[in-house]
Amino acid sequence: MQYKLEERVEKFGENIIDLVKKVKVTVMTEPIIKQLIRSGTSVGANYFEANGASSRKDFINKIYISKKEVKETQHWLRMISRIDEVVKIDARILYKEAVELGMIFSTIITKTRNK
């Protein structure tokens, strides 16, 4: 399962990048685009760091950070879809994926703590 999730978080980050490429850069969208790129691509980066963790505590911490980043990404997806109608449908699809990833990370944290 680990490898499928690695691919999934990488694809999530790539899809975030593809989404923001469609957004017209304006005074309103530019800061949101930057935040969305940071949080959306950080999900996978932290997940990969977790897989190389030096301890269970470090692993849980990195997974928790991935969970926080995915929650932040949900916020920015909602904001960008409010500003730019062109990406509204794609943003909703990514929002749904973000919710699912958040649930997966929560499950990983719970199961790891209970070992």
N, C-alpha and C positions, 0 to 999 in steps of 0.2 A: 504493500500500500504506500510506503514511503515514496517510492519512485513516481507513482501516479500523482501524488500530491505535489511533488517537486515540479512535475510538468504543468500541473494545474496552476500553481502560483506563478510560474514563469509566464504562462499563457495569459494569466490575469494581468500581469504587468504590461505585456505586449499589447493587450487589448486596450488598456488605459492609454498607452502611447498612441495607438491608432485612433482612439476616440478624440484625443486632444488635437490631433492633426487636422480634424474636421472643423474645429472651432475657430471662428474668426477672432483674431486677437484684437481686443479693444481695451480701454482703460478698465472696464469692469471684468473682463474675462481673464486678462493676463495674470493677476494674482491667484485666481482660482485655478487656472491651468498649472501654475507652478506648484501649488499645494497638492493638487491632484496627482501630478507626476511624482512628487516626493513620496506621498503616502502610498499611492498605488503600486509603485515599484519597490518600496521598502518592505512590503508584505513578503515578497519572495526572498529578498536579501536576508531578512531576519530568520525566515524559515530555514534557509540554507545554513546560516550561522548556527541555528539550533541543532542541525544535524551534525555539526562538528563540535558540539559543546563538550567541555571538559568535565562536566559533572551533571547530575540530575537537576540540581538547583539552577545551573547555568542554562540547561536545556529548557526548563520550565520558564525561566525568565525570557529567553528569546522567543519562545512560542507566545508568551503573554504579550510581548512587544508586537509580534505579528498580528495578534488579535486586536490590539489597540490601533495599529495602523490600518487594519481593514475597517474598523469602525469609523476612523477619521475619513477614510476614502468614501464611505457611504455618504457622509455629510457633503463632501465636495462634489460627488456625483449628483446629489440632489440640487446643489447650488448651480452647477454648470447646466443642468437640464432646465433649470428655471430661466437662465439667461439666454440660452441658445436652443431654440426649438429644433434645429437641424439634428442635434445629437440626442434628443430626448428619448427616443426608443432604444438606442444603443446604451445610453446611460442607465436606463431601467434594467436592461439585461445584465449589465455589469453590477448594478446594485444588488440584484438577486444573487449573483455569484458571490459578491462580497458577504452577504448574509450567510450563505452556505459555508463559505470559508471560515467565517467567525464561529459558526456552530462546530465545525470540525476542530478548530483550535481549542475551543472550550472543552470538547471531549478529550482531546489529547492531554490538556492540562489536568483534568479530573482523573483520567486513568493513570497518568504518570505519578500524580501525588498519592494515589491509593496503592501503589506498588510497594 
